[in-house]
């Protein structure tokens, strides 16, 4: 998948965008907190499997599980071996990541925010919700320890926006060709990846499959500007590389390539959906002209349900 080109210039070059986000993260925190309080209405406490004493559910035995956990009475009633899962009494860890690629600074005239700002708002709102639910939350690839209370939300915001200079640019993690951090997560971790994912599918498959190893459960959130989705331009247009790159070209009749462009976008997205399905992950598409709750509500619902609990 080649980089997206656009007739609308990014609102800021990457350096200015980073400075803007670092200065604006208190406002992002306020907005994230307001949305989180709204989302929490109607959601109840979650139970999750782990090492507690209260019985939670049966699950089929898999190679590598401790034989002492097999429930022989339950297993004797079928052809399968089953283990007992007990309710988790310690906090889990949810790892968050929002792409800082130059293309994420793009905003067309159809949206009021850049993809990067929306990605950060989704990240911070979900972080606030997870912390309120008793989870630990960390920024993937930052080299920083997860935080475990709402008081740590400001720390997460500083790392994610680049206001934390030591963690800015995620110097502690190497990056794959896909732009994703190359990290090894503990078994049964949870990860949320937020990006436009406009890089070659082969690179994404390799990086995401590597992160998903050791039974890591995850969620892909694709952030798109509406102009990137539909290419709503007509006539002669000059397109330039997002992020202020040197590449640019001119199309005489932009509407003549619209169908082929849309088909390529959909083919790329279908590959992402297939990858998420194969890994047992979820996939969410969100456009920056929509309210952020449209991405946050269904994703929080999944996190509050079986995908986080391993059911």
Backbone as CSV, one residue per row, in Angstrom:
resi,resn,N_x,N_y,N_z,CA_x,CA_y,CA_z,C_x,C_y,C_z
1,UNK,0.857,-1.191,0.000,0.000,0.000,0.000,0.884,1.229,0.000
2,UNK,0.796,2.010,-1.036,1.603,3.225,-1.123,1.066,4.272,-0.159
3,UNK,1.893,5.260,0.224,1.398,6.303,1.130,0.224,7.045,0.522
4,UNK,-0.697,7.478,1.375,-1.814,8.282,0.904,-1.305,9.668,0.504
5,UNK,-1.826,10.144,-0.600,-1.511,11.494,-1.055,-2.776,12.317,-0.923
6,UNK,-2.631,13.596,-0.753,-3.814,14.410,-0.550,-3.651,15.801,-1.127
7,UNK,-4.757,16.335,-1.589,-4.739,17.699,-2.115,-4.795,18.719,-0.993
8,UNK,-5.209,18.317,0.191,-5.238,19.216,1.341,-3.956,19.046,2.138
9,UNK,-3.273,20.113,2.418,-2.029,20.023,3.168,-2.307,19.738,4.638
10,UNK,-1.394,19.038,5.324,-1.554,18.871,6.767,-1.596,20.234,7.444
11,UNK,-2.327,20.315,8.542,-2.458,21.606,9.207,-1.139,22.069,9.798
12,UNK,-0.231,21.120,10.124,1.057,21.480,10.704,2.102,20.490,10.205
13,UNK,3.321,20.938,10.089,4.390,19.993,9.801,4.645,19.195,11.065
14,UNK,5.289,18.009,10.970,5.400,17.130,12.143,5.978,17.776,13.389
15,UNK,7.037,18.603,13.268,7.645,19.205,14.450,6.660,20.143,15.129
16,UNK,5.998,20.978,14.351,5.016,21.890,14.920,3.850,21.127,15.533
17,UNK,3.442,20.040,14.871,2.346,19.237,15.398,2.707,18.649,16.752
18,UNK,3.927,18.155,16.886,4.359,17.578,18.162,4.355,18.639,19.261
19,UNK,4.850,19.839,18.953,4.855,20.916,19.940,3.431,21.311,20.318
20,UNK,2.567,21.347,19.305,1.168,21.700,19.557,0.514,20.693,20.493
21,UNK,0.732,19.400,20.239,0.123,18.366,21.057,0.676,18.390,22.485
22,UNK,1.986,18.633,22.598,2.590,18.689,23.928,1.987,19.824,24.750
23,UNK,1.692,20.945,24.100,1.099,22.076,24.810,-0.390,21.871,25.071
24,UNK,-1.041,21.087,24.196,-2.500,20.947,24.278,-2.943,19.755,25.091
25,UNK,-2.006,18.922,25.602,-2.465,17.697,26.249,-3.328,17.935,27.487
26,UNK,-3.174,19.045,28.251,-4.135,19.257,29.347,-5.572,19.367,28.839
27,UNK,-5.763,20.053,27.697,-7.110,20.159,27.133,-7.600,18.795,26.657
28,UNK,-6.713,17.995,26.094,-7.085,16.640,25.680,-7.504,15.811,26.890
29,UNK,-6.805,15.997,27.999,-7.148,15.272,29.224,-8.544,15.638,29.710
30,UNK,-8.868,16.914,29.679,-10.188,17.361,30.115,-11.271,16.748,29.238
31,UNK,-11.037,16.771,27.924,-12.016,16.211,26.997,-12.134,14.699,27.182
32,UNK,-10.991,14.030,27.358,-11.004,12.580,27.564,-11.756,12.223,28.837
33,UNK,-11.541,12.987,29.896,-12.204,12.715,31.166,-13.708,12.910,31.041
34,UNK,-14.113,13.928,30.305,-15.555,14.176,30.127,-16.198,13.027,29.361
35,UNK,-15.555,12.580,28.276,-16.118,11.483,27.486,-16.131,10.191,28.293
36,UNK,-15.059,9.961,29.061,-14.987,8.734,29.870,-16.123,8.684,30.883
37,UNK,-16.417,9.806,31.527,-17.506,9.826,32.507,-18.848,9.540,31.841
38,UNK,-19.014,9.998,30.592,-20.246,9.726,29.860,-20.356,8.250,29.496
39,UNK,-19.238,7.684,29.017,-19.244,6.287,28.579,-19.501,5.341,29.741
40,UNK,-18.964,5.681,30.917,-19.091,4.777,32.062,-20.537,4.613,32.519
41,UNK,-21.398,5.570,32.196,-22.805,5.449,32.560,-23.409,4.278,31.792
42,UNK,-23.982,3.362,32.489,-24.603,2.214,31.838,-23.722,0.991,31.805
43,UNK,-22.402,1.149,32.072,-21.510,0.007,32.139,-21.297,-0.375,33.595
44,UNK,-21.256,-1.676,33.841,-21.076,-2.171,35.198,-19.694,-2.770,35.349
45,UNK,-19.373,-3.160,36.563,-18.077,-3.752,36.852,-17.843,-5.013,36.047
46,UNK,-16.595,-5.332,35.783,-16.231,-6.488,34.973,-15.583,-7.546,35.833
47,UNK,-15.837,-8.804,35.485,-15.119,-9.913,36.094,-14.173,-10.464,35.052
48,UNK,-13.047,-10.979,35.485,-12.049,-11.490,34.563,-11.319,-12.675,35.186
49,UNK,-10.872,-13.633,34.346,-10.253,-14.832,34.895,-8.852,-14.566,35.398
50,UNK,-8.411,-15.378,36.388,-7.062,-15.219,36.884,-6.810,-16.129,38.054
51,UNK,-6.132,-15.607,39.085,-5.664,-16.453,40.167,-6.450,-16.290,41.457
52,UNK,-7.637,-15.726,41.409,-8.443,-15.578,42.608,-9.053,-16.897,43.044
53,UNK,-9.882,-16.842,44.089,-10.463,-18.051,44.636,-11.878,-18.302,44.138
54,UNK,-12.547,-17.293,43.591,-13.923,-17.459,43.139,-13.950,-18.077,41.751
55,UNK,-14.773,-19.137,41.590,-14.855,-19.803,40.288,-15.452,-18.867,39.247
56,UNK,-14.870,-18.905,38.038,-15.349,-18.042,36.956,-15.957,-18.852,35.832
57,UNK,-15.213,-19.783,35.228,-15.725,-20.564,34.113,-14.781,-21.718,33.811
58,UNK,-15.270,-22.653,32.977,-14.431,-23.712,32.453,-13.879,-23.293,31.097
59,UNK,-12.670,-23.742,30.796,-12.067,-23.492,29.488,-11.312,-24.734,29.053
60,UNK,-11.330,-25.006,27.757,-10.638,-26.188,27.249,-9.141,-26.120,27.559
61,UNK,-8.617,-27.253,27.925,-7.183,-27.365,28.227,-6.376,-27.191,26.946
62,UNK,-5.278,-26.440,27.015,-4.366,-26.259,25.893,-2.975,-26.670,26.303
63,UNK,-2.206,-27.121,25.315,-0.833,-27.549,25.587,-0.069,-26.441,26.294
64,UNK,0.638,-26.802,27.353,1.392,-25.816,28.120,0.703,-25.407,29.412
65,UNK,-0.613,-25.676,29.521,-1.309,-25.358,30.766,-0.864,-26.328,31.867
66,UNK,-0.941,-25.899,33.113,-0.571,-26.758,34.236,-1.601,-27.873,34.397
67,UNK,-1.111,-29.125,34.466,-2.011,-30.269,34.603,-2.811,-30.206,35.894
68,UNK,-2.256,-29.542,36.916,-2.950,-29.456,38.197,-4.236,-28.645,38.119
69,UNK,-4.380,-27.848,37.038,-5.575,-27.025,36.888,-6.709,-27.766,36.181
70,UNK,-6.463,-28.989,35.696,-7.490,-29.747,34.988,-8.598,-30.151,35.968
71,UNK,-9.823,-29.923,35.577,-10.970,-30.367,36.369,-11.395,-31.735,35.823
72,UNK,-10.994,-32.792,36.537,-11.201,-34.144,36.021,-12.681,-34.531,36.026
73,UNK,-13.443,-34.011,36.958,-14.871,-34.333,36.976,-15.575,-33.777,35.750
74,UNK,-15.294,-32.495,35.426,-15.873,-31.890,34.222,-15.365,-32.599,32.970
75,UNK,-14.066,-32.918,32.921,-13.477,-33.540,31.737,-14.023,-34.937,31.498
76,UNK,-14.383,-35.645,32.578,-14.881,-37.023,32.434,-16.221,-37.076,31.725
77,UNK,-16.923,-35.945,31.665,-18.241,-35.932,31.022,-18.169,-35.688,29.527
78,UNK,-16.973,-35.501,28.985,-16.839,-35.224,27.556,-15.533,-35.797,27.039
79,UNK,-15.276,-35.570,25.762,-14.036,-36.038,25.145,-12.923,-35.013,25.255
80,UNK,-13.176,-33.889,25.932,-12.201,-32.806,26.047,-11.719,-32.677,27.493
81,UNK,-10.498,-32.145,27.624,-9.988,-31.793,28.945,-10.336,-30.337,29.234
82,UNK,-10.777,-30.063,30.468,-11.150,-28.704,30.846,-10.370,-28.274,32.083
83,UNK,-10.059,-26.970,32.134,-9.449,-26.394,33.322,-10.427,-25.407,33.937
84,UNK,-10.259,-25.149,35.224,-11.083,-24.168,35.922,-10.398,-22.806,35.876
85,UNK,-11.135,-21.797,35.477,-10.637,-20.432,35.545,-11.292,-19.750,36.733
86,UNK,-10.465,-19.112,37.545,-10.964,-18.385,38.701,-10.942,-16.887,38.444
87,UNK,-11.736,-16.172,39.188,-11.832,-14.726,38.969,-10.529,-14.040,39.356
88,UNK,-10.112,-13.147,38.513,-8.840,-12.433,38.686,-8.932,-11.437,39.837
89,UNK,-7.957,-11.457,40.734,-7.971,-10.535,41.866,-6.843,-9.515,41.808
90,UNK,-6.037,-9.569,40.748,-4.976,-8.581,40.566,-5.247,-7.808,39.278
91,UNK,-4.739,-6.597,39.204,-5.001,-5.770,38.032,-4.300,-6.319,36.805
92,UNK,-4.967,-6.219,35.672,-4.394,-6.601,34.397,-3.667,-5.382,33.823
93,UNK,-2.969,-5.562,32.691,-2.298,-4.436,32.033,-2.804,-4.293,30.616
94,UNK,-3.207,-3.087,30.247,-3.625,-2.771,28.890,-2.576,-1.823,28.312
95,UNK,-1.982,-2.228,27.199,-0.954,-1.414,26.548,-1.582,-0.631,25.410
96,UNK,-1.348,0.684,25.401,-1.915,1.586,24.396,-0.819,2.093,23.458
97,UNK,-1.183,2.300,22.208,-0.248,2.905,21.254,-1.029,3.682,20.215
98,UNK,-0.605,4.931,19.964,-1.185,5.765,18.916,-0.070,6.216,17.989
99,UNK,-0.243,6.003,16.717,0.792,6.315,15.738,1.126,7.803,15.730
100,UNK,2.428,8.086,15.607,2.897,9.469,15.467,3.507,9.681,14.085
101,UNK,3.130,8.835,13.117,3.648,8.966,11.753,3.261,10.320,11.165
102,UNK,4.078,10.870,10.268,3.763,12.189,9.695,2.371,12.286,9.099
103,UNK,1.898,11.215,8.457,0.576,11.254,7.848,-0.560,11.432,8.829
104,UNK,-0.308,11.152,10.117,-1.348,11.322,11.120,-1.636,12.790,11.410
105,UNK,-0.786,13.691,10.922,-1.018,15.123,11.118,-2.015,15.688,10.109
106,UNK,-2.528,14.849,9.228,-3.411,15.324,8.164,-4.800,15.684,8.680
107,UNK,-5.312,16.796,8.186,-6.706,17.183,8.412,-7.229,17.865,7.177
108,UNK,-8.302,17.341,6.624,-8.923,17.967,5.465,-9.936,19.010,5.922
109,UNK,-10.559,19.669,4.969,-11.585,20.670,5.299,-12.877,20.023,5.786
110,UNK,-12.965,18.697,5.689,-14.168,17.985,6.098,-14.158,17.599,7.577
111,UNK,-13.036,17.799,8.247,-12.907,17.397,9.654,-12.400,18.574,10.477
112,UNK,-12.654,18.511,11.772,-12.239,19.592,12.671,-10.994,19.239,13.460
113,UNK,-10.427,18.072,13.246,-9.266,17.643,14.010,-8.363,16.781,13.139
114,UNK,-7.102,16.708,13.495,-6.184,15.821,12.784,-6.397,14.379,13.242
115,UNK,-5.896,13.451,12.448,-5.975,12.045,12.832,-5.193,11.796,14.118
116,UNK,-4.058,12.455,14.277,-3.225,12.285,15.458,-3.954,12.747,16.716
117,UNK,-4.581,13.914,16.669,-5.312,14.408,17.833,-6.458,13.477,18.202
118,UNK,-7.179,12.962,17.197,-8.276,12.056,17.487,-7.756,10.738,18.065
119,UNK,-6.649,10.254,17.526,-6.062,9.015,18.047,-5.671,9.177,19.514
120,UNK,-5.088,10.333,19.850,-4.696,10.581,21.236,-5.912,10.704,22.153
121,UNK,-6.972,11.324,21.647,-8.182,11.453,22.456,-8.783,10.074,22.743
122,UNK,-8.815,9.215,21.730,-9.317,7.848,21.941,-8.426,7.111,22.946
123,UNK,-7.107,7.263,22.795,-6.164,6.603,23.702,-6.376,7.053,25.148
124,UNK,-6.476,8.367,25.361,-6.590,8.882,26.718,-7.944,8.548,27.345
125,UNK,-9.004,8.578,26.532,-10.323,8.239,27.075,-10.373,6.774,27.487
126,UNK,-9.865,5.883,26.624,-9.842,4.469,26.976,-8.938,4.218,28.182
127,UNK,-7.840,4.966,28.263,-6.958,4.823,29.423,-7.688,5.209,30.703
128,UNK,-8.428,6.324,30.665,-9.183,6.752,31.833,-10.210,5.700,32.238
129,UNK,-10.871,5.110,31.250,-11.878,4.087,31.533,-11.242,2.840,32.132
130,UNK,-10.107,2.427,31.579,-9.448,1.232,32.085,-8.910,1.439,33.504
131,UNK,-8.348,2.621,33.759,-7.840,2.912,35.093,-8.980,2.941,36.110
132,UNK,-10.123,3.485,35.719,-11.276,3.508,36.615,-11.779,2.104,36.900
133,UNK,-11.553,1.176,35.960,-11.989,-0.213,36.131,-10.971,-1.044,36.898
134,UNK,-9.881,-0.421,37.333,-8.890,-1.142,38.123,-7.769,-1.777,37.335
135,UNK,-7.665,-1.440,36.040,-6.590,-1.993,35.221,-5.334,-1.131,35.326
136,UNK,-4.216,-1.717,34.964,-2.984,-0.955,34.775,-2.871,-0.621,33.295
137,UNK,-2.375,0.570,32.984,-2.284,1.034,31.599,-0.877,1.536,31.325
138,UNK,-0.316,1.127,30.193,1.004,1.583,29.785,1.002,2.020,28.331
139,UNK,2.020,2.803,27.948,2.199,3.230,26.561,3.191,2.274,25.903
140,UNK,2.744,1.578,24.887,3.546,0.557,24.226,4.824,1.155,23.643
141,UNK,5.970,0.554,23.979,7.240,0.975,23.407,7.883,2.163,24.076
142,UNK,7.279,2.712,25.126,7.827,3.918,25.750,8.957,3.614,26.725
143,UNK,9.046,2.367,27.182,10.021,2.035,28.203,9.602,2.476,29.592
144,UNK,8.372,2.954,29.719,7.864,3.422,31.007,6.954,2.365,31.626
145,UNK,6.969,2.275,32.955,6.122,1.322,33.642,4.657,1.744,33.518
146,UNK,3.739,0.777,33.509,2.313,1.115,33.486,1.917,1.870,34.754
147,UNK,0.843,2.618,34.658,0.296,3.299,35.828,-0.959,2.556,36.273
148,UNK,-1.345,2.753,37.523,-2.427,1.939,38.083,-3.516,2.762,38.748
149,UNK,-3.518,4.075,38.561,-4.569,4.879,39.176,-4.877,6.060,38.265
150,UNK,-6.038,6.681,38.486,-6.424,7.831,37.683,-5.423,8.967,37.826
151,UNK,-4.688,8.995,38.928,-3.672,10.030,39.101,-2.547,9.887,38.086
152,UNK,-2.420,8.686,37.508,-1.367,8.460,36.526,-1.763,8.817,35.110
153,UNK,-3.014,9.253,34.903,-3.476,9.559,33.546,-2.693,10.713,32.930
154,UNK,-2.357,11.709,33.741,-1.576,12.832,33.227,-0.201,12.370,32.770
155,UNK,0.367,11.404,33.484,1.667,10.841,33.091,1.557,10.148,31.735
156,UNK,0.484,9.398,31.524,0.274,8.733,30.233,0.120,9.766,29.118
157,UNK,-0.605,10.843,29.412,-0.809,11.887,28.406,0.506,12.548,28.022
158,UNK,1.359,12.792,29.014,2.654,13.424,28.742,3.518,12.528,27.860
159,UNK,3.482,11.213,28.104,4.275,10.282,27.287,3.705,10.206,25.883
160,UNK,2.399,10.064,25.765,1.771,9.857,24.465,1.869,11.081,23.568
161,UNK,1.815,12.286,24.145,1.848,13.510,23.333,3.253,14.014,23.073
162,UNK,4.244,13.483,23.800,5.612,13.960,23.627,5.996,15.043,24.601
163,UNK,5.076,15.406,25.518,5.423,16.409,26.522,6.478,15.882,27.484
164,UNK,6.511,14.571,27.672,7.575,13.934,28.447,8.772,13.775,27.517
165,UNK,9.749,14.661,27.637,10.857,14.691,26.693,11.691,13.418,26.731
166,UNK,11.812,12.808,27.895,12.619,11.596,27.992,11.976,10.439,27.257
167,UNK,10.637,10.396,27.258,9.923,9.320,26.577,9.518,9.720,25.170
168,UNK,9.720,10.997,24.791,9.310,11.474,23.478,10.021,10.708,22.381
169,UNK,9.242,10.285,21.392,9.819,9.544,20.285,10.027,8.078,20.590
170,UNK,9.614,7.642,21.773,9.728,6.246,22.173,11.132,5.699,21.931
171,UNK,12.181,6.302,22.519,13.549,5.896,22.229,13.894,4.508,22.735
172,UNK,13.064,3.965,23.638,13.392,2.686,24.243,12.969,1.509,23.377
173,UNK,12.204,1.757,22.322,11.731,0.654,21.500,12.148,0.807,20.049
174,UNK,12.637,-0.273,19.454,12.936,-0.255,18.026,11.620,-0.309,17.255
175,UNK,11.628,0.212,16.018,10.422,0.237,15.222,10.570,-0.684,14.022
176,UNK,9.482,-1.388,13.717,9.455,-2.247,12.550,9.148,-1.412,11.314
177,UNK,9.218,-2.048,10.146,8.914,-1.357,8.899,7.494,-0.799,8.904
178,UNK,6.613,-1.433,9.647,5.221,-0.999,9.726,5.054,0.266,10.560
179,UNK,6.102,0.684,11.282,5.991,1.824,12.172,5.581,1.453,13.578
180,UNK,5.273,0.173,13.804,4.881,-0.285,15.135,6.114,-0.593,15.975
181,UNK,6.048,-0.349,17.290,7.186,-0.707,18.145,7.415,-2.214,18.134
182,UNK,8.667,-2.611,18.159,9.024,-4.020,18.245,9.220,-4.366,19.710
183,UNK,8.204,-4.938,20.306,8.235,-5.253,21.726,7.715,-6.666,21.937
184,UNK,8.085,-7.230,23.055,7.590,-8.539,23.460,6.766,-8.345,24.719
185,UNK,5.480,-8.633,24.629,4.581,-8.423,25.756,4.403,-9.707,26.552
186,UNK,4.144,-9.591,27.848,3.866,-10.782,28.659,2.649,-11.522,28.133
187,UNK,2.599,-12.801,28.402,1.489,-13.618,27.954,0.174,-13.098,28.528
188,UNK,-0.862,-13.126,27.697,-2.215,-12.706,28.055,-2.341,-11.198,28.255
189,UNK,-1.373,-10.424,27.779,-1.516,-8.972,27.836,-2.614,-8.530,26.869
190,UNK,-2.998,-7.275,26.989,-3.980,-6.670,26.092,-3.353,-5.439,25.460
191,UNK,-3.591,-5.227,24.178,-2.984,-4.100,23.485,-4.008,-3.457,22.559
192,UNK,-3.959,-2.117,22.494,-4.809,-1.351,21.592,-3.900,-0.530,20.689
193,UNK,-3.986,-0.754,19.381,-3.168,-0.066,18.393,-4.053,0.881,17.595
194,UNK,-3.706,2.176,17.599,-4.510,3.204,16.941,-3.660,3.881,15.873
195,UNK,-4.102,3.818,14.626,-3.304,4.348,13.514,-4.183,4.413,12.275
196,UNK,-3.660,5.029,11.203,-4.335,4.891,9.913,-3.900,3.608,9.204
197,UNK,-2.806,2.997,9.690,-2.295,1.731,9.156,-2.050,1.792,7.647
198,UNK,-1.632,2.952,7.157,-1.385,3.104,5.723,0.064,2.770,5.400
199,UNK,0.407,1.532,5.639,1.710,0.965,5.287,1.442,-0.389,4.650
200,UNK,2.435,-0.977,3.985,2.196,-2.255,3.300,1.634,-3.329,4.230
201,UNK,0.663,-4.088,3.711,0.013,-5.116,4.508,0.988,-6.180,4.998
202,UNK,1.950,-6.534,4.175,2.910,-7.563,4.589,3.663,-7.131,5.837
203,UNK,4.056,-5.859,5.886,4.761,-5.346,7.060,3.842,-5.341,8.277
204,UNK,2.577,-4.978,8.075,1.625,-4.981,9.182,1.391,-6.387,9.707
205,UNK,1.243,-7.335,8.803,1.016,-8.724,9.233,2.170,-9.224,10.082
206,UNK,3.386,-8.921,9.659,4.551,-9.390,10.405,4.618,-8.748,11.786
207,UNK,4.443,-7.424,11.845,4.575,-6.720,13.119,3.452,-7.057,14.089
208,UNK,2.212,-7.051,13.594,1.082,-7.304,14.472,1.060,-8.751,14.933
209,UNK,1.423,-9.677,14.041,1.490,-11.087,14.436,2.557,-11.293,15.499
210,UNK,3.666,-10.539,15.397,4.713,-10.637,16.406,4.219,-10.142,17.762
211,UNK,3.471,-9.021,17.760,2.921,-8.498,19.011,1.896,-9.465,19.590
212,UNK,1.138,-10.130,18.713,0.068,-11.020,19.162,0.573,-12.346,19.702
213,UNK,1.857,-12.623,19.574,2.407,-13.879,20.083,2.172,-13.989,21.586
214,UNK,2.232,-15.193,22.099,2.037,-15.466,23.526,0.628,-15.092,23.985
215,UNK,-0.342,-15.306,23.085,-1.751,-15.116,23.443,-2.085,-13.696,23.861
216,UNK,-1.431,-12.715,23.246,-1.772,-11.314,23.499,-3.080,-10.991,22.786
217,UNK,-4.027,-10.422,23.498,-5.309,-10.038,22.917,-5.228,-8.569,22.503
218,UNK,-5.823,-8.243,21.360,-5.652,-6.877,20.886,-6.814,-6.333,20.092
219,UNK,-6.703,-5.046,19.801,-7.728,-4.313,19.075,-7.032,-3.334,18.125
220,UNK,-7.461,-3.323,16.882,-6.955,-2.382,15.891,-7.995,-1.286,15.688
221,UNK,-7.575,-0.033,15.806,-8.465,1.105,15.580,-7.889,1.914,14.426
222,UNK,-8.567,1.888,13.293,-8.093,2.624,12.119,-8.753,3.995,12.079
223,UNK,-7.937,5.040,12.097,-8.415,6.421,12.070,-8.240,6.975,10.660
224,UNK,-9.334,7.459,10.066,-9.291,7.998,8.708,-9.948,9.375,8.676
225,UNK,-9.368,10.262,7.888,-10.024,11.513,7.547,-11.050,11.198,6.452
226,UNK,-12.217,11.847,6.469,-13.224,11.540,5.434,-12.730,11.778,4.017
227,UNK,-11.827,12.728,3.825,-11.297,12.966,2.482,-10.425,11.807,2.011
228,UNK,-9.734,11.163,2.945,-8.926,9.998,2.595,-9.815,8.819,2.213
229,UNK,-11.003,8.793,2.759,-11.918,7.691,2.486,-12.533,7.800,1.096
230,UNK,-12.925,9.019,0.720,-13.746,9.190,-0.488,-13.080,9.936,-1.629
231,UNK,-11.927,10.563,-1.383,-11.254,11.375,-2.400,-12.259,12.330,-3.080
232,UNK,-12.812,13.284,-2.328,-13.912,14.107,-2.834,-13.462,15.299,-3.664
233,UNK,-12.467,15.120,-4.498,-11.921,16.210,-5.295,-12.283,16.026,-6.759
234,UNK,-12.358,17.120,-7.458,-12.647,17.090,-8.886,-11.682,18.008,-9.618
235,UNK,-11.518,17.743,-10.892,-10.682,18.588,-11.720,-9.201,18.357,-11.486
236,UNK,-8.415,19.311,-11.902,-6.957,19.230,-11.813,-6.517,19.554,-10.391
237,UNK,-5.804,18.608,-9.746,-5.351,18.795,-8.379,-3.889,18.369,-8.245
238,UNK,-3.188,19.106,-7.399,-1.825,18.733,-7.053,-1.843,17.999,-5.722
239,UNK,-1.247,16.818,-5.684,-1.186,16.005,-4.470,0.252,15.973,-3.976
240,UNK,0.408,16.127,-2.674,1.744,16.109,-2.103,1.803,15.121,-0.952
241,UNK,2.990,14.645,-0.669,3.183,13.655,0.379,2.854,14.262,1.735
242,UNK,2.092,13.536,2.534,1.772,14.039,3.860,3.030,14.126,4.711
243,UNK,3.036,15.090,5.621,4.187,15.270,6.490,5.263,16.146,5.889
244,UNK,4.973,16.810,4.773,5.950,17.722,4.194,7.041,17.058,3.397
245,UNK,6.819,15.808,2.947,7.815,15.107,2.140,7.986,15.739,0.772
246,UNK,9.024,15.332,0.045,9.343,15.989,-1.222,8.502,15.503,-2.405
247,UNK,7.790,14.414,-2.263,7.092,13.833,-3.400,5.766,14.542,-3.648
248,UNK,5.466,14.785,-4.921,4.204,15.395,-5.302,3.907,15.092,-6.767
249,UNK,2.615,15.113,-7.128,2.250,14.911,-8.522,0.917,15.577,-8.783
250,UNK,0.567,15.701,-10.066,-0.660,16.376,-10.487,-1.534,15.384,-11.250
251,UNK,-2.851,15.392,-10.943,-3.826,14.593,-11.678,-4.739,15.550,-12.418
252,UNK,-4.881,15.321,-13.703,-5.687,16.226,-14.527,-7.162,16.192,-14.169
253,UNK,-7.723,14.990,-13.990,-9.132,14.827,-13.602,-9.177,13.884,-12.401
254,UNK,-9.202,14.437,-11.225,-9.132,13.621,-10.013,-10.281,12.635,-9.930
255,UNK,-11.462,13.042,-10.395,-12.617,12.150,-10.309,-12.430,10.872,-11.131
256,UNK,-11.511,10.903,-12.098,-11.309,9.732,-12.947,-10.593,8.590,-12.218
257,UNK,-9.924,8.892,-11.104,-9.213,7.848,-10.359,-9.930,7.485,-9.062
258,UNK,-11.095,8.095,-8.809,-11.765,7.913,-7.525,-12.152,6.452,-7.277
259,UNK,-12.748,5.797,-8.266,-13.190,4.412,-8.070,-12.014,3.481,-7.789
260,UNK,-10.938,3.658,-8.544,-9.759,2.812,-8.325,-9.143,3.086,-6.955
261,UNK,-9.152,4.341,-6.558,-8.619,4.712,-5.246,-9.436,4.059,-4.134
262,UNK,-10.752,4.176,-4.221,-11.606,3.589,-3.195,-11.436,2.072,-3.136
263,UNK,-11.322,1.447,-4.305,-11.142,-0.006,-4.336,-9.847,-0.407,-3.641
264,UNK,-8.798,0.396,-3.826,-7.521,0.068,-3.196,-7.601,0.238,-1.682
265,UNK,-8.279,1.285,-1.238,-8.459,1.490,0.195,-9.217,0.312,0.807
266,UNK,-10.290,-0.119,0.132,-11.107,-1.199,0.670,-10.354,-2.526,0.668
267,UNK,-9.531,-2.757,-0.344,-8.727,-3.979,-0.374,-7.741,-4.001,0.793
268,UNK,-7.124,-2.868,1.040,-6.183,-2.754,2.155,-6.902,-2.994,3.481
269,UNK,-8.072,-2.389,3.637,-8.821,-2.541,4.881,-9.310,-3.977,5.070
270,UNK,-9.709,-4.608,3.981,-10.135,-6.005,4.072,-8.991,-6.883,4.579
271,UNK,-7.765,-6.556,4.171,-6.606,-7.288,4.666,-6.410,-7.091,6.156
272,UNK,-6.651,-5.874,6.635,-6.553,-5.598,8.078,-7.621,-6.359,8.852
273,UNK,-8.845,-6.366,8.324,-9.927,-7.087,8.988,-9.616,-8.585,9.058
274,UNK,-9.113,-9.115,7.963,-8.780,-10.541,7.920,-7.694,-10.870,8.934
275,UNK,-6.697,-10.001,9.033,-5.617,-10.208,9.994,-6.162,-10.198,11.420
276,UNK,-7.002,-9.202,11.741,-7.581,-9.122,13.086,-8.413,-10.362,13.385
277,UNK,-9.206,-10.805,12.421,-10.051,-11.984,12.627,-9.207,-13.229,12.857
278,UNK,-8.148,-13.373,12.088,-7.294,-14.559,12.226,-6.637,-14.601,13.608
279,UNK,-6.293,-13.448,14.143,-5.637,-13.393,15.450,-6.632,-13.406,16.609
280,UNK,-7.926,-13.328,16.295,-8.919,-13.222,17.352,-9.004,-11.830,17.932
281,UNK,-8.523,-10.820,17.186,-8.566,-9.430,17.621,-9.829,-8.763,17.072
282,UNK,-10.095,-7.541,17.515,-11.190,-6.759,16.957,-10.634,-5.676,16.029
283,UNK,-11.507,-5.185,15.155,-11.131,-4.107,14.232,-12.220,-3.045,14.277
284,UNK,-11.813,-1.788,14.463,-12.741,-0.665,14.501,-12.288,0.391,13.507
285,UNK,-13.210,0.866,12.682,-12.934,1.962,11.757,-13.587,3.227,12.283
286,UNK,-12.817,4.320,12.321,-13.353,5.583,12.823,-12.898,6.730,11.930
287,UNK,-13.839,7.634,11.622,-13.534,8.801,10.805,-13.534,10.056,11.665
288,UNK,-12.648,10.978,11.348,-12.447,12.146,12.200,-13.567,13.175,12.116
289,UNK,-14.520,12.993,11.198,-15.679,13.883,11.176,-16.815,13.337,12.039
290,UNK,-16.584,12.193,12.699,-17.578,11.599,13.581,-17.240,11.922,15.037
291,UNK,-18.224,11.884,15.926,-17.926,12.069,17.355,-17.001,10.960,17.845
292,UNK,-16.056,11.263,18.720,-15.122,10.227,19.196,-15.816,9.076,19.911
293,UNK,-17.005,9.337,20.470,-17.726,8.266,21.173,-18.055,7.097,20.250
294,UNK,-18.157,7.346,18.957,-18.488,6.263,18.027,-17.392,5.205,17.976
295,UNK,-16.169,5.614,18.252,-15.081,4.639,18.319,-14.930,4.096,19.726
296,UNK,-15.137,4.954,20.720,-14.837,4.577,22.102,-15.891,3.632,22.674
297,UNK,-17.161,3.887,22.419,-18.224,3.073,23.017,-18.130,1.597,22.644
298,UNK,-18.077,1.253,21.349,-18.000,-0.179,21.026,-16.706,-0.822,21.491
299,UNK,-15.616,-0.074,21.452,-14.340,-0.643,21.873,-14.327,-0.877,23.384
300,UNK,-14.862,0.071,24.139,-14.937,-0.131,25.585,-15.868,-1.292,25.912
301,UNK,-16.914,-1.441,25.105,-17.798,-2.573,25.303,-17.072,-3.895,25.114
302,UNK,-16.199,-3.964,24.122,-15.424,-5.192,23.906,-14.435,-5.409,25.052
303,UNK,-13.775,-4.343,25.474,-12.832,-4.457,26.568,-13.525,-4.882,27.863
304,UNK,-14.786,-4.500,27.995,-15.549,-4.830,29.196,-16.160,-6.223,29.118
305,UNK,-16.003,-6.883,27.979,-16.626,-8.177,27.781,-15.633,-9.300,27.600
306,UNK,-15.977,-10.223,26.751,-15.222,-11.465,26.649,-13.826,-11.309,26.081
307,UNK,-13.588,-10.302,25.251,-12.262,-10.224,24.644,-11.199,-9.923,25.678
308,UNK,-11.542,-9.113,26.678,-10.577,-8.802,27.722,-10.484,-9.940,28.733
309,UNK,-11.616,-10.596,28.991,-11.615,-11.658,29.973,-11.037,-12.950,29.424
310,UNK,-10.901,-13.045,28.089,-10.397,-14.279,27.499,-11.482,-15.303,27.293
311,UNK,-12.758,-14.889,27.457,-13.866,-15.810,27.292,-14.079,-16.132,25.841
